[in-house]
Amino acid sequence: MRGLTMDYPLTLAAIARRTESLFGARPVVSRRVDRSVHRTTYAECLHRARRLAAALRRLGVRPGDRVATLCWNHDRHLEAYFAVPLLGAVLHTLNLRLHPDELAYIARHAEDRVVLVDAALLPLLERFRERAGFRDVVVVGDGDAALPEGVHDYEALLASAPPDPAVLPEPDERAAAAMCYTSGTTGRPKGVVYSHRALVLHAMATAMAGGFAIGPTDVVLPIVPMFHANAWGLPHTAALAGAALVFPGPHLDPRSLLELCHAERVTFSAAVPTVWLGVLELLDARRGAYDLSAMRTIVIGGAAAPEALVRGLEERHGLHPITSWGMTEIAPVGTTGRLGGESAEMPPAERHALRMKQGRPGALLELRVRNERGEVPWDGDTMGELEVRGAYVASAYYRPDEDGGWFTEDGWFRTGDIASIDSRGYLEIRDRSKDLVKSGGEWISSVALEGALMGHPAVAEAAVVAVPHPRWLERPVAAVVLREGSAAAPEELLAWLGDRFPRWWLPDEVVFLAAIPRTSTGKFLKSALRDLLRAHYGGG
């Protein structure tokens, strides 16, 4: 017997209709390249999105075509977030921090037909445009500069569309709505294609109280880029919930971000640890300069949150950070570190240890951990590779170059993360499988050592990698960046770790660097660091 329920399509068009009818007057604020602040509303953004969809259709974009963006976080990028999927086409955000060679490869691999590009990013586009094969280029600017020949002006394109564009057909909820490429830390970047249904369910899951807990009174500042992993789904989640949006544009320095939080009364923001480390440093240096009393939640994700960062934001500035874990392949938020009611009775130390974990999975997402002996118990200690499945998890990569064994025979996605899960269901990422140090047959967690090192008052950043060893096969070496004006000897840092870890875990050496190599998304590029140190130690 089948249920007698309407087959209501879960599409971004449904989110757009809800936002227009219920939250049309809510503000969307953007900082432009010249640092001026532009104010509009959801109603105006979505009206312009429909005109953009009509204009793109006039350019020959058809359902299923890929439309790329090369843009910072701002209101016109939000218009594209809705316009392209409403047309039935596929939004493909290009990561502007990648090398032009990689961007050319990704655009060709995705078969992008059109690209929307910020005027300030035209020099970057010109470095790979011919190799990418775009048919049309649309420049998003403010009309203050002459455009190259053969491109379209974004505002002129919208002006050419009918004032009241025709109603677009409802997309199929299982049709592709957007695609992103992974950062390529394990080889060539791989394409992940999201259906309308997946993005809607991800938005609903992250809006829930156990997730980001975003509602119509919130003011959301997505620092995480719209050009990578859908800005953690925040544009869709905020629109669904009716939260106001504040976009920083290209101005991601701590002062600019804190000015926006202060002026716009931001209640929720999310970024990688490196961003929050800079924010914390400025807050410490200019105590009381910024009113952050409206800020109720800061999400730290994309990499393990150093304990010193979490404690500093909370204890010195009264902010409320939570941890999160995710991947491009899961749209991308997987877990959030909000504590359940059972934590209220815990001793403070135990409660803090729990909140430093990556947290519980979002709705409609399942986790399991397996090692060579099979699925491991949820005891908080036994480790293995984390696998996931759920309503917004990729089932395959787009046109994969090889069969990499990323999916299990029974349909779970292999994350490559080494993890454990405790009896309450809290995930703890111990390391990436390729970043674990195997010394004498025993595992050492680089993540744990890095977090402890960054708790030292003289340390700004730290990364730990394995180097070859004639007896133990691998041993850890720490690369450390000191805070400006601070000093610390290797012996001091090793003694600091010695109070926290077994002696055999301690790095064989501490190497001081001016900077640690990073990926385009701000994570430590350990492959480059590993090559550098292994060459130094005679292993490469």
C-alpha positions in Angstrom: 0.0 0.0 0.0 1.4 3.4 -1.0 1.1 6.5 1.0 -1.3 9.1 -0.3 1.1 12.1 -0.2 1.8 14.7 -2.8 5.0 14.1 -4.8 6.3 17.6 -4.1 9.6 18.3 -5.9 12.6 19.1 -3.7 14.2 21.8 -5.8 16.0 25.1 -5.5 13.0 26.6 -7.2 10.9 25.6 -4.2 13.4 27.3 -1.9 13.3 30.4 -4.1 9.5 30.6 -4.0 9.5 30.2 -0.2 12.1 32.9 0.3 10.3 35.3 -2.0 6.9 34.9 -0.4 8.0 34.8 3.3 11.4 36.5 3.5 11.6 38.8 0.5 12.3 41.9 2.6 15.3 40.3 4.4 18.5 42.1 3.6 21.4 40.8 1.4 24.5 42.9 2.0 27.7 42.8 0.0 31.1 44.6 0.2 32.3 45.6 -3.2 35.9 45.6 -4.5 36.2 49.3 -3.6 35.0 48.5 0.0 31.7 50.2 -0.5 28.7 48.3 0.9 25.8 47.4 -1.4 22.4 46.6 0.1 19.6 44.7 -1.5 16.9 42.1 -0.5 16.1 38.5 -1.2 13.1 39.7 -3.3 15.3 41.8 -5.6 18.1 39.2 -5.8 15.6 36.5 -6.8 13.8 38.7 -9.3 17.2 39.5 -10.9 18.0 35.7 -10.8 15.0 35.0 -12.9 16.0 37.7 -15.4 19.5 36.2 -15.5 18.0 32.8 -16.2 16.1 34.3 -19.1 19.2 36.1 -20.4 21.3 33.0 -20.2 18.6 31.1 -22.2 18.9 33.8 -24.9 22.6 33.1 -24.9 21.8 29.5 -25.8 22.2 27.9 -22.4 20.1 24.8 -22.3 19.1 22.4 -19.5 22.1 20.3 -18.5 24.7 22.9 -19.8 27.4 23.9 -17.3 27.7 27.6 -16.4 30.8 28.4 -14.5 31.4 31.2 -12.1 34.7 32.8 -11.2 33.5 35.2 -8.5 34.0 36.2 -4.8 31.2 36.1 -2.3 28.6 38.7 -3.2 24.9 39.3 -4.1 25.4 38.7 -7.8 27.1 35.4 -7.2 24.0 34.6 -5.1 21.8 35.5 -8.1 23.8 32.9 -10.2 23.4 30.3 -7.4 19.7 30.4 -8.1 19.4 31.5 -11.8 21.4 28.7 -13.3 19.7 25.8 -11.6 16.3 27.4 -12.1 17.0 27.4 -15.8 17.7 23.6 -15.6 21.4 24.2 -16.2 24.3 23.3 -13.8 26.2 25.9 -11.8 29.9 25.1 -11.7 31.9 27.3 -9.2 35.6 27.6 -10.2 38.0 27.9 -7.3 39.8 31.2 -8.1 42.7 30.2 -5.8 43.8 27.3 -8.1 46.6 27.6 -10.6 45.4 28.6 -14.1 46.5 25.2 -15.4 44.2 23.4 -13.0 41.4 25.8 -13.8 41.8 25.1 -17.5 41.7 21.4 -16.8 38.6 21.6 -14.6 36.7 23.9 -17.0 37.4 21.5 -19.9 36.6 18.4 -17.9 33.3 19.9 -16.8 32.6 21.1 -20.4 31.7 24.6 -19.2 29.8 26.6 -21.9 29.6 30.1 -20.2 31.6 31.7 -17.4 30.5 34.6 -15.2 33.6 36.4 -13.9 34.2 39.3 -11.6 35.8 42.2 -13.4 38.7 42.2 -10.9 39.4 38.6 -11.8 39.6 39.1 -15.6 43.5 38.9 -15.5 43.2 35.5 -13.9 40.6 34.4 -16.5 42.8 35.5 -19.4 45.6 33.2 -18.2 43.5 30.1 -19.0 40.5 31.3 -21.0 41.6 30.0 -24.4 42.4 26.6 -23.0 39.1 26.3 -21.1 36.9 26.6 -24.2 34.2 28.9 -22.9 31.7 29.9 -25.6 30.6 33.1 -23.7 32.1 35.3 -21.0 29.9 37.5 -18.8 31.7 40.1 -16.7 30.3 41.1 -13.3 31.4 44.6 -12.6 30.2 48.0 -11.6 30.4 49.7 -15.0 33.6 51.6 -14.1 36.0 49.9 -16.5 36.1 49.2 -20.2 35.5 45.6 -21.0 37.6 43.4 -23.4 36.1 42.7 -26.8 33.8 39.8 -27.2 32.5 39.6 -23.6 29.1 40.4 -22.2 28.4 42.9 -19.4 26.4 41.3 -16.6 24.1 44.3 -16.0 23.5 44.9 -19.7 22.7 41.2 -20.1 20.1 41.4 -17.3 18.7 44.7 -18.8 18.2 42.8 -22.1 16.0 40.2 -20.5 12.2 40.8 -20.3 11.2 42.8 -17.2 8.8 39.9 -16.2 10.6 36.8 -17.6 8.4 33.8 -18.4 7.9 31.3 -15.8 10.5 28.6 -15.9 9.5 24.9 -15.8 10.0 23.1 -12.5 13.3 21.2 -12.6 13.4 17.5 -11.9 14.5 17.1 -8.3 17.1 14.5 -9.3 18.5 16.6 -12.1 22.0 18.2 -11.6 21.8 21.7 -10.0 25.5 22.4 -9.2 28.9 20.9 -9.3 32.2 21.5 -7.5 35.6 20.0 -7.9 37.7 18.7 -5.0 41.0 20.4 -4.1 43.1 17.8 -5.8 45.1 16.9 -2.7 45.0 13.2 -3.7 45.6 13.6 -7.4 43.6 15.4 -10.2 40.6 17.4 -8.9 37.5 15.3 -9.1 34.0 16.5 -10.0 31.1 16.2 -7.6 27.6 16.8 -9.1 24.8 17.8 -6.7 21.1 17.2 -7.5 18.4 19.7 -6.6 17.1 17.1 -4.1 20.5 16.8 -2.4 21.0 20.5 -2.0 17.5 21.0 -0.5 17.9 18.1 2.0 21.4 19.4 2.9 20.0 22.9 3.5 17.2 21.4 5.7 19.7 19.3 7.7 22.1 22.1 8.3 19.3 24.5 9.3 18.2 22.2 12.1 18.9 22.9 15.8 21.5 20.1 15.9 23.3 21.5 12.9 23.9 25.2 12.3 20.6 26.1 13.9 19.9 29.0 11.5 16.6 30.8 11.6 14.8 33.9 10.2 16.3 36.3 12.9 19.9 35.3 12.0 22.4 37.4 10.1 24.8 35.0 8.3 28.3 36.0 7.2 29.6 33.2 4.9 33.4 33.7 5.0 33.8 30.2 3.5 34.0 30.9 -0.3 31.1 30.5 -2.6 33.6 29.2 -5.2 34.4 26.0 -3.2 32.0 23.4 -1.7 28.9 25.7 -2.0 30.1 28.0 0.8 29.2 25.0 3.1 25.6 25.3 1.8 25.1 28.6 3.6 23.5 30.5 0.7 20.8 27.8 0.3 20.4 27.3 4.1 20.1 31.0 4.8 17.5 31.5 2.0 15.5 28.5 3.1 15.5 29.8 6.7 15.0 33.4 5.9 18.3 34.6 7.5 19.8 37.8 6.3 23.1 37.4 4.3 26.2 39.5 4.6 28.9 38.9 1.9 32.5 40.0 2.4 33.5 40.2 -1.2 37.3 39.9 -1.7 38.1 41.5 1.7 38.9 38.6 4.0 41.5 40.2 6.3 40.6 40.1 10.0 39.9 43.8 10.2 37.4 43.8 7.3 35.6 40.8 8.7 35.4 42.2 12.2 34.1 45.5 10.8 31.3 43.7 9.0 30.4 41.6 12.1 30.3 44.8 14.1 28.4 47.0 11.7 25.9 44.4 10.5 25.2 42.7 13.8 26.2 39.3 12.4 24.9 36.4 14.5 26.5 33.4 12.6 29.7 32.9 10.6 31.8 30.1 9.4 35.4 29.8 8.2 38.5 27.6 8.2 40.8 27.7 11.3 43.4 30.0 9.6 40.8 32.8 9.2 39.7 32.5 12.9 43.4 32.4 14.0 43.9 35.8 12.4 40.6 37.1 13.9 41.6 36.0 17.3 45.0 37.7 17.0 43.4 41.0 16.1 40.8 40.7 18.9 43.5 40.1 21.4 45.4 43.1 20.1 42.4 45.5 20.0 40.3 44.4 22.9 36.9 46.1 22.9 37.3 47.7 19.5 34.5 45.5 18.0 31.0 44.9 19.3 30.4 41.2 18.7 27.6 40.8 21.2 25.2 39.7 18.5 27.4 36.8 17.4 25.9 33.6 18.8 27.8 30.9 16.7 31.1 30.6 15.0 31.7 27.5 13.0 35.3 26.2 12.6 35.7 23.6 9.9 37.7 22.5 6.9 40.5 21.4 9.2 40.9 20.4 12.8 40.3 23.3 15.2 43.3 24.0 17.5 42.2 23.8 21.1 44.0 27.1 21.8 41.8 28.8 19.1 38.6 27.5 20.6 39.5 28.5 24.1 40.8 31.9 23.0 37.6 32.8 21.2 35.5 31.6 24.0 37.3 32.5 27.2 38.9 35.8 26.2 36.1 37.2 23.9 32.9 35.5 25.0 32.3 33.9 21.5 30.7 30.5 20.9 32.7 28.4 18.5 31.6 24.9 17.4 33.6 22.4 15.3 32.5 20.9 12.1 33.7 18.3 9.6 32.7 17.8 6.0 33.8 17.1 2.4 33.0 18.3 -1.1 31.5 14.9 -1.6 28.8 15.4 1.1 27.6 18.8 -0.1 29.7 19.5 2.2 28.7 19.5 5.9 28.9 16.2 7.6 29.0 16.8 11.3 28.7 19.6 13.8 30.0 19.7 17.3 26.9 21.0 19.1 26.6 19.2 22.5 23.4 17.4 23.4 21.6 17.7 26.7 23.6 14.8 28.2 26.7 17.1 28.4 25.1 19.4 31.0 26.0 17.0 33.8 29.6 16.3 32.6 32.7 17.6 34.5 34.0 20.7 32.7 37.1 18.8 31.4 35.1 16.0 29.9 32.6 18.4 28.4 35.4 20.4 26.7 37.0 17.2 25.4 33.6 16.2 23.8 33.1 19.6 22.2 36.6 19.4 20.6 35.5 16.4 18.6 33.9 16.9 15.2 30.4 16.1 16.5 27.4 14.1 15.4 26.2 13.6 11.8 23.6 15.8 10.3 20.1 14.5 9.5 19.9 11.8 6.8 23.6 11.1 7.0 25.1 7.8 8.4 28.7 7.2 9.5 30.7 4.0 10.1 34.3 3.3 10.7 36.1 0.2 9.3 39.6 -1.2 9.6 41.2 -4.4 8.3 39.1 -6.4 10.8 35.8 -4.9 9.7 33.4 -2.4 11.2 34.8 -1.1 14.5 32.8 -0.5 17.7 31.6 2.9 18.8 33.9 3.0 21.8 35.8 6.3 21.1 39.1 4.5 20.9 39.2 2.0 18.0 40.2 3.7 14.8 39.7 2.9 11.1 38.7 4.6 7.9 35.5 6.7 8.1 32.8 5.9 5.6 29.6 7.8 4.9 26.3 7.4 3.1 23.2 9.6 3.0 20.7 11.7 1.1 23.4 14.3 0.0 26.5 12.1 -0.4 28.0 11.6 -3.9 27.3 8.2 -5.5 30.1 8.6 -8.1 32.5 11.2 -9.4 31.8 13.0 -12.7 33.8 11.4 -15.5 36.5 9.9 -13.2 39.9 9.5 -14.8 40.4 6.2 -12.9 38.6 3.7 -10.7 40.1 4.8 -7.4 38.1 2.5 -5.1 36.4 5.5 -3.5 33.1 3.6 -3.0 32.5 0.3 -1.2 30.7 -2.6 -2.7 27.7 -1.9 -0.5 27.5 1.7 -1.5 29.3 3.7 1.2 31.8 6.5 0.3 35.3 6.1 1.6 36.5 9.4 3.0 40.2 8.7 3.5 39.9 10.0 7.1 41.1 7.9 10.0 38.5 8.3 12.8 36.8 6.9 15.8 33.2 7.3 17.0 32.2 7.3 20.7 29.2 5.7 22.3 27.2 8.9 22.0 27.8 9.1 18.3 30.4 11.8 18.3 33.0 11.6 15.5 36.6 12.3 16.1 38.9 12.7 13.1 42.3 11.4 14.1 44.1 12.1 10.8 44.0 11.7 7.0 45.1 8.1 6.1 48.0 9.5 4.1 49.1 11.8 6.9 49.3 9.3 9.7 52.8 8.5 10.9 53.5 4.8 11.2 56.5 4.5 13.5 57.7 0.9 14.2 54.2 -0.4 13.3 52.4 2.0 15.6 50.3 5.0 14.5 51.0 8.6 15.5 48.4 11.3 14.8 49.8 14.3 13.1 46.5 16.2 13.9 46.9 15.7 17.7 50.5 16.9 17.6 49.7 19.9 15.5 46.8 20.9 17.8 49.0 20.7 20.9 51.8 22.7 19.2 49.4 25.5 18.3 48.5 25.7 21.9 51.9 27.0 22.7 51.8 30.8 23.1 54.8 31.3 20.7 53.4 29.2 17.9 51.2 30.6 15.1 51.0 27.5 12.9 52.3 23.9 13.0 52.2 20.9 10.7 53.6 17.4 11.3 54.6 15.0 8.6 56.4 11.7 8.4 59.9 11.4 7.1 61.8 8.1 6.4 63.8 6.5 9.2 66.2 3.5 8.8 65.0 1.7 11.9 61.4 2.8 12.5 60.5 3.3 8.8 58.8 6.6 9.6 59.2 9.3 12.2 57.4 12.6 12.8 59.0 16.0 12.1 57.2 19.2 13.0 57.3 22.4 10.9 56.5 25.4 13.0 55.7 29.1 12.2 56.3 31.3 15.2 54.1 34.3 16.1 55.6 37.7 15.2 57.9 38.9 18.0 57.9 35.5 19.7 60.7 33.0 20.2 60.9 29.3 21.2 63.6 26.7 21.0 62.9 23.2 19.7 63.6 21.8 23.2 61.0 24.0 24.7 58.3 22.9 22.2 59.3 19.2 22.6 59.0 19.6 26.4 55.6 21.2 25.8 54.5 18.1 23.9 56.2 15.7 26.4 53.6 16.7 29.0 50.8 15.5 26.7 52.0 12.5 24.6 54.0 9.4 25.0 57.7 9.9 24.4 57.8 7.9 21.2 55.1 10.2 19.7 57.4 13.3 20.0 58.8 14.6 16.7 62.4 13.8 16.0 63.0 17.4 15.0 61.3 20.8 15.0 61.9 22.9 11.8 61.1 26.6 11.8 59.6 28.0 8.6 58.4 31.4 7.5 55.2 29.9 6.2 53.6 26.4 5.7 52.5 25.6 2.2 48.7 25.7 1.8 46.1 24.4 -0.5 43.7 26.7 -2.4 41.2 26.2 0.5 43.6 27.2 3.3 44.5 23.7 4.5 48.1 22.7 5.0 49.5 21.3 1.8 51.3 18.4 3.4 52.4 16.8 0.2 54.6 19.8 -0.6 55.8 20.0 3.0 56.5 16.3 3.0 58.5 16.5 -0.2 60.5 19.4 1.2 61.4 17.6 4.4 61.9 14.2 2.9 64.4 15.7 0.5 66.2 17.3 3.4 66.3 13.9 5.2 67.4 12.0 2.2 64.1 10.3 1.4 63.3 12.0 -1.8 
